[in-house]
Amino acid sequence: MTAPTVGKRGPGGPPAGPGGRRGPDLTSGPIGKTLLMFALPVLGSNVLQSLNGSANAIWVSHVLGEAALTATSNANQIMFLMLGAIFGISMASNILIGQAVGADNTARAKKVIGTSTTFFVVLSISVGLLGFILTPHILDAMGTPGDARRDAIAYLRVIFSAMPFMYFFSYVMMAQRGTGDSRTPFFFSLMTVCLDVILNPLLITGYGPFPKLGIAGSASATLIAQTFTLAVMIWHLRRKDSILILRRHEWGLLKPDFEIIRALVTKGLPMGFQMIIVSLAAVTMMSFVNSYGVHTSAAYGAATQLWTYVQMPAMALGAAVSSMAAQNIGAERMDRVEDVARKGALFAVVFTAIPIVLIFFADPWVLKAFLPGGSPSLPIAVHINSIVLWGFIPFGVAFIFSGIMRATGSVWPPLLAMVISLWGVRVPLANFLEPHLGADAIWIAFPVGSSTTLLLAGGYYLWGPWRKSKMLSSMSAPGRAPAAEAAADA
């Protein structure tokens, strides 16, 4: 008996989704246009999330002061660290779903969804509890300034309580992208950001009937917005008969499949470790920054708010190339995977350079959104940007190559490249140069580390055996499509 399929493709058209509706197809058509059209909603979601974080930072800094902004900067580093424990699992599931959709195999996609949902829920709850317990100890290890420590603990306690909802929200969004749909996640990102932006000042200041929660109000707004939007998103997917929703007769698929669990662990954890490695390096760099006092810490916090926008095009393109490559790998179209990598790298250079140039010429005015005009932190932040910003271009290209390799199941080389560049170059270089250059050693280490990442990731992409990798042992390694099929898309 043949496996059920996601839907038959019509001539030149996308596959039909469940119930006969036509769904996204990333395995045919012009690659450049398809990649951009898929990446734009992802970029929009990232922009919305960063605008949300920036709006929160503006309210915290202007209402509660620089110490509170330092607290949120330190707390956010910890939150991203814990995110690494979840990211890899959701990314591995995303890739498995994408490969199943590309192969038109609904049965395999449903098995991946059921197993990864169970595994993800258990893991996210565990991470939230662990983070809640260890928050004070981690903040102490970071050397968080004393005048910011209490606020940081209050903020993180609420964030970690919300973590299972926050991370399941992210998981469902990534799973939708695995099916080829990046538009629906964008609209729900818009909903959660609007709610968060509205609730943030109300809960911080206690306006009207709302309780005055101070810095904890900012975290509480995130909790409420993410939880409400998650519930609406699941209802929407159920109403649309999405492949991601398991009906009552499919609940047996929630029983874990051990081959899929093995893939989620062996492929997902290295991807998660990469996030943890990045976050640990950021925490270590933050401890260097904190040693220079609250003004430098506040300047660094303000600068990092802008860096999120600089990284967004590459992050969006990285997510897009992973989903697009996964579907083409499932369809055995490695010729298109190679083209996705080339066009993705070119787009990463162009669309990362644009915000860098804009910020470079807009300083210091743009930084005044996060710091008072007369703050001694302002010139420090301008100086930091003048050194660090340019390193995001090689980082963006490396992110594309890593995303392509991960989509095949080759997850260890990108991790090793990140370990070497961050812990073998960036952190030691900052530590070595600091006695001679002071805080400038920290800023110089950023672009040097990013360039090292590109050299390592790019080298493995060109000459490594990543094309022979696979996510599941039951799947054949991806091969090239016939020449006639490749010509049909030309």
N, C-alpha and C positions, 0 to 999 in steps of 0.2 A: 504494500500500500504506500502510495506516495504521500509525502508530508503536505499538510495544508499550506497554502501560500498566502502572503500578504495581499497579493492581487496581481492580476495579469496586466502587463504593460500593453498599452495600445501603441500603434505605430507613432513613434516620436513623442509619446506622452508619458506622464508619470504613472506609477502603479495605482490601481484602485485600492482604496483603503477598505476597512471593515464595513460591511453593509453596502458595498458598491460605491462608496465615495472615493474620489480620486485623491491620492495623497502625494507628498513630496517625493521626488526621485532625484538623487544626487549622482546617479550613475550614467547619465546621458546629458547631452546638450553642451553648450560652450562652457568651459571650465572657469574662465575668468569671471564671466557674468554670474554664473551659478554660485561661485565662491563668495563674491561680493554681496549678492542678494541674500545668501544665507548668513553672512557675517554681520550685515548691517543691523538686524534685530538683536543679535548677540551684543554688538557694540552699544546699541541703544539701551539694553538691559544693564550693561556695565556702567554706562554713563549715568543712568538713573540711580544705581546703587551708590556710585561715587558722589553724585549730587546730594544724595541722602546723607552720606557720611559727612560731606562738607557742611551741609545745613546744620547737622547736629553739632559739628565742631564750632561753627559760628555762634550758635546759641550758647554752647558751653563756655566758650572763651569770653564772650561779651557779657554774659549774665553772671557766670560763676568765677571768671578770672583765669589767668595763665596757669595757676597750679592745677585747676580742674582740667584744662586742656592737656597738660602734661600727664595727668592721670588717665585720660581717655587714650592718649597716644601709647602709653605703656600697656594699658588694658587691651587695646586692639592688637598689639603684638602678641599677647598671650592668646587671644581669641583666634588669630590666624594660625598660631602654633597648633591649637587643638583641632582646627579645621583640617590640618594635614592628615589626622587619623581617619577622617571621613572621606576626604577628597578622592583618594586612590580607589576606594571601593566603588564610589559613584561613577568615577571615570571608567573603570574597568567594565562596569555594567553598561555604561553608555556605549562603549566600543562593541561589546557583545551584542547589544540590541541592534546597533547599526549594521554589523556584519550579517545578522539574521535577516534584517529588513532588506539589505542589499541582495541576499540570496533568495528572497521571497519565501522565507520559511517562518510562518507564524508560530508553529509548534515550538521551535527552538526559542523564538523571541519570548513567548509566554513563559517558558521554563526559566529563562534568565530573569524575567520580571518577578516571578514568584519567589525564587530563591534569594535574589538580591534585596528584595523588599524586606523579607524576614531578617536577613543578615544585617541589613543597614539599620533597621529599627533598633535591634539589640545593641549594635556597636555605638550608635549615636547616643543612646541613653547612657551607656557606660562611660563614654567620653564626657558627657555633660556632668555626671556625678563626680567623676575623677577631677575634672577642672574646678568644680565648685569647692571640693575639699582642699585642693592644693593651691588655690589662688594666692593666699597670703605668702606661702613659702616661695612660690615662683617669683612674685613681685619683689620679695626680699633678695632673692638670688640675682635679680636684674639690677639691683641697686636703685630702685625707684626712689626719688627724692621724698624725704619724710613728709613735706607739706602736701604731697600729692598721693601718698600711700592710702590714706583712709578713703578718699574719693575713688581711687582705683579699685579697691576691694568692694566698695558698695556697688560700683558700676558692673564689675565682673560677676558678682553674685547673681544679679538679675540676668545677665547675658547667658551664664551657664545654665540657669534654670530654663531659659528659652531655647537652649541649644538643640534638643531633639526636634523641636518644631522648625527651627531655622534650617537645620541641615537636611531634614526630610523635604522641606520646600526646595532646597537647592538640588537635591537628588531627583525629584520629580521634574524639575526644569531641565536638567541635563538629560534625563531619559527621553523627554520629548524631542530634544535635539538629536538624540540617537535615531529616532524615527524619521528625521529629516525636517522636523517642524521647529523653526526658531522664532516664528512670529507669535504663537500663543504664549510662550514664556515671557516675551517682551511686554505684552499687555498686562500680565499678572505682576510683572516687576513694576510697571507703572502704578498699579493699584496699591501695592505694598509701600512704595515710596511716598505716594500721596498721603496715605494714612499716617506714615511715620513722621513726615514733615509737619502735618497738622497737629499730631498729638505731642510732638516733642516739646515745643514751647509751653503748651498747656500743662504738661505734667512736670516740667522743670520749675515753672513759676507758680503753679497752683492757681491758674486763672479760672475765675468763675467757680463752678462746682467741682473742679478737678483738684485732687490732693497735691500739695506742694512737696515734690519728692527730690528736688535738687538734681544732682547728677544721676541718681538712680532713675529719675523720670525719663531721661534720655534712653536708657536701656529698656525701661518698661514700655516705652512707645514702640521700640523695635519688636519686643515680645508680642504685643497686641496686634501690630500690623502684620507680622509674619504668620501668626497663628490664624488670624481671620482669613487672610488671603489664601493660605494653604487649604483651608476648608472649602472656600469658593472654587479654587482651582480643581480640587478632586471632584466636586459636584459637576463642574463644567466638563471634565474629561469623561465622567460617567454618562452624562447626558449626550455627549457626542460619540459614545460607543468607542472610545479610544482603545487601542490595543494595550495600553498601559493599565487599564482597569480590569481586574480579575472578577468575573461574575461569580455568583454563588456556586455554580457547578464547576468552577475553576479554582476554588479555594484550596483544593488539594495540592495545587502547584506551590502553595506557600511552604509546603514541606520541603526542606532544602535538598537540592540535588548536589551530591558531593563533588562531582566533576566540576560543576559551576562554582561551588564554594572554593575548590582548589584554585580555579582560575582567578576568582575574585581576590583570593589571598596572595597567590604567587605573582599575579600581575598587578593587582591593585595596591598591595602594600608598598612595593617599590615606588609607585607613583605617589602614594601617600607620604612615604619617607622623603621624597623630593620636596614636597611642601613643608614637611617638618624640618628638613635641612635648611631650606630657605628661611623659615621662621626662626629657627634657632640662631642662624647667623644674624638675622635682624635683631633678635633679642640681645645677642652678644654686642652688636654694634650699638644698640640702644644703651647698653651698660657703659660703653665708652663715652657716648654722648652725655649721659647723665652725670658723669664725673666732672663735666664742665659747668654744671649748675643749671638752674631752672630756665635761664634765658636761652642758653644754647639748646636745651631740651625742647623748649617751646618753639624755637626757630626750626628745629628739625621736624617737630610735629606739623608745623605749618607747611614746610617744604614737602613733606610726604603726602600731604593732601593734594598737592599739584602733581606729584609723581604718579598717583593713581590714574590721572587723566592721560598722562603720557604713555603709560603701559597699556591702556585700554584697547587701542587698535590692534596691537600685537596679541593681546589676550583673546580678543574676539576672533581674530584670524586663526589663532592657535586652536580654539574650540571648533571653529568652522572646518579647518583642515582635518582635524581628528575625526569629526563626524562624517565628513565627505570621504575621507580615505577609508574609514571603516566600511561604509556602504559599498565602495568600489572594490575593496578587498573581498567582501562577501560575494560580489558579482564577478570576482576574478578578473578585474580590470586594472592590473598593476601599471599599465601604460598611462592611465588617467591619474593614478596615485602619484607618479613621478611628476606629471604636469601640475598637479595640485601643489606639490612642494615648491616647484619653481615659481609659480605665480604667487603663492602665499608669501615666499621670501621677498619677492619684489614689492608686493603690497605692504609688507611689514616695514620695509625701509622708508617708503614714501609716507605712509600714514603715521609712522612714529615721528618722523622728522618734522611734520607740520605742527603738532602741538608744542614740540620743543622750541621751535623758532618763535612761535607766538608767545610762549611763556618767557623766553629769554628777553624779548623786547618789551614785554608788559611788566616785568619786575621793575620796581617794588609794588606797583599799584595793585596788582592782583593779590599779592600777599597780605594787603591790608584788609582783605575780607576775613582773614584768620587772626590777624594781630593788630592791636591798636596802632594808630599812625605814629605815636611817639614812643613806641616800645623799643627798648634796646635789642630785642630779638629780631627786629625787622632787617637791619643790615646784615646780620649773621645769616638769616635765611636767604637773602639775595646772593651772598657769597657761596653758600652751599649749592644753590641751583646752578651757579655759573660753572661749577666743577662736575657735578653729578649728572646733570640732565643728558649730556651727550652719550653716556654709557648705555642708555636705554635702546639705542639703535642696534648695536650688536646683540643685546639681550633679546630684542624682538625677533630677529632672524633666527637665533638659536632656538627660540620657543617654537617656531614653525617646524624646524627640523625635528625637534623632540616630539612634537605632536604627531607628525607623520610616522615616526618610528614606533611610538607607543600604540598607534592604531593597528599595527601588525602583531603586537605582543612583545616587541623588543623594548623592555622597560628598564633593564639594568644599565645599559650604556648612558641614557640621559641622566639617570641618577648619579652614576659615577662622575660624569662630566660636571654636574652641579656640586658634588662633594669636593672635587679637586679645586674648582674655581672659587668656591666660597671658603672652604676650610683649609685648602692648600695654598690659596693665593690671597683672597680678600681679607680675611680675619688676621692671618699672620702678617700680611703687609701693613695693615693698620697698626698692629701691635709693634712691629719693628720700626716704623717711621714716626710713631707718635712722640717719642722722646726728642726727635729732631724737628718735627714740623707741627707739633701740637695737634689741634683738632683738624687741621688740613689733611693729616694722614688718613683720617677716617673718610673724608670726602674723596680723596684721590683713589682709595682702595675700591670704590664702587665701579668706576669705568674700567679699571684694570681687571677686576674679577669678571665683569660682563664680557669683555673681549676674550678672556680665557674660555668662558663657556661657549662662545661661538666657534672658536678654533677647535675645541674638542667635539662638540655636537656636529659641526659641519664636516669635520674629518671623518667621523664615524658614518655619517649619512652618505658620504661619497664612496667610502671604501669598506665599510663594515657589512657583515652578513645579515642585516636586519630584514631583508626581503624574504628570508627563509623562515622567519618566526611565525608563530600562530598562537592564538588565545586559548583554544581548547584542543586537547589531544585528539578528539574525535573529528576535528576539522583538518582538511588537507591544507598544506602551506599554500599561500596565494601564488598564483601563476599568471602568466600573461594571457590576455585574451587573443583570440585569433586576429590576424591582421585585417581580415575583411570586416570584423565587428568594430575594430578600432577606426577603420576608415569611414564607417557609417556616421561617426560623430564629428568627422573633420569638417 
